[in-house]
Amino acid sequence: MKAIVVTDQAAGEAGMKLVQRPEPRAAINDVVVEVHAAGFVNTELEWPSTWADRAFRDRTPSILGHELAGVVTALGYGTTGLSIGQRVFGLADWHRDGTLAEYVAMEARNLAPLPGDVDFTVGASLPISGLTAWQGLFQHGRLQAGQSVLAHGAAGAVGSMVTQLAREAGAYVIGSGRAADRQKALDFGANEFVDLDNDKLEEVGGVDLVFDVIGGDIQKRSAALIRAGGTLVTVVGPTDIRPADGLAIDFVVEADRGQLWEIVQRIRDGRLRTNIGKVSSLEDAVATFNSTERRAGKTVIRVRP
Ligand SMILES: NC(=O)c1ccc[n+]([C@@H]2O[C@H](COP(=O)([O-])OP(=O)(O)OC[C@H]3O[C@@H](n4cnc5c(N)ncnc54)[C@H](OP(=O)(O)O)[C@@H]3O)[C@@H](O)[C@H]2O)c1
């Protein structure tokens, strides 16, 4: 089968190659999915799990991509809950071969059924950004109606989900980003917008929850805005930042069938809009990822037309 692999950590994105790989087989509790569309996060090349398995052994050549939508073609020993021919979408294990391929083997529990009226491209755009937003807001951030949220990168893949889900939950949302992103963030439902290059972040005032996707100095200055009892959740690496009287939580998104189902229901009834920037084919994927163009939302690779 065709797949996009990396073998050389030092080569960065220039080291991505479209090659032929053997089709995967389903292990215990796995399914094999015929991939129709796949997502990719460009920081994958920095994650240790791209290069080593859970026992820290070299796993190159590793197939990139960890989110997908497709159709189940085989069941492993003992696999229940999904059937052959079923449309699914979900989040593949960070330490196994991924979804930028014609087929992927992954645990069935990391997938949810994809309703027939949701396109594969849309399905593949949801798992990482949707689950990250959901888990950061509701599991880690324990967001309540009436609270205020500072949603960084609000026009980006994760931030646009954070903005919409927080608004739906009854929060007041201050989106942030580049000057050019103001209208897009407001269109996703932000009540107001902070242009991080030109406005003063400190003028936002106190907030209950900071959802950080930027890190560094922005993270540090945001922590200072958190009200007593509030929380900073970040997805961009360990932080030694502690809000004066609150929590700082650094987490990595996990697969969750129930949450995927909640997210896709919101797509169907219009409460949630996905944020797809570019759709490309598997043949053009390497060029797409290597492009220096600014990304405007999620890049989705359509593996089958
Ligand atoms: N730990 C986890 O589980 C997890 C899960 C999902 C994502 N992530 C990470 O979260 C980050 C965001 O992911 P994403 O998919 O949402 O990316 P994205 O679509 O590129 O969105 C990020 C947004 O933030 C903006 N931004 C970044 N730095 C900024 C700055 N200094 N000032 C103003 N705006 C800034 C970006 O604008 P520009 O493009 O102009 O910089 C972009 O609009 C990535 O680093 C990703 O690896 C982690």
The ligand as an ORCA input file, in Angstrom:
! r2SCAN-3c Opt
* xyz 0 1
  N      -0.942     17.966     23.411
  C      -1.934     17.675     22.588
  O      -2.691     16.752     22.824
  C      -2.158     18.518     21.358
  C      -3.323     18.308     20.615
  C      -3.571     19.133     19.510
  C      -2.668     20.145     19.175
  N      -1.542     20.301     19.920
  C      -0.610     21.405     19.601
  O      -1.319     22.628     19.710
  C      -0.786     23.570     18.812
  C      -1.906     24.189     17.984
  O      -2.444     23.192     17.125
  P      -3.474     23.577     15.977
  O      -3.708     22.337     15.195
  O      -4.634     24.308     16.540
  O      -2.566     24.589     15.106
  P      -3.036     25.767     14.162
  O      -4.238     25.348     13.371
  O      -1.822     26.212     13.418
  O      -3.524     26.918     15.172
  C      -2.687     27.670     15.987
  C      -3.106     29.133     15.834
  O      -2.408     29.939     16.793
  C      -1.771     31.005     16.117
  N      -0.534     31.387     16.820
  C       0.512     30.613     17.150
  N       1.464     31.326     17.762
  C       1.008     32.603     17.817
  C       1.537     33.818     18.333
  N       2.723     33.869     18.923
  N       0.779     34.937     18.224
  C      -0.420     34.912     17.629
  N      -0.974     33.784     17.121
  C      -0.267     32.649     17.215
  C      -1.426     30.429     14.758
  O      -1.138     31.446     13.838
  P       0.178     31.237     12.894
  O      -0.114     30.040     12.050
  O       0.280     32.510     12.128
  O       1.344     31.015     13.827
  C      -2.720     29.670     14.454
  O      -3.745     30.522     13.988
  C       0.272     22.836     17.981
  O       1.532     23.100     18.527
  C      -0.096     21.375     18.185
  O       1.016     20.514     18.060
  C      -1.269     19.513     20.991
*
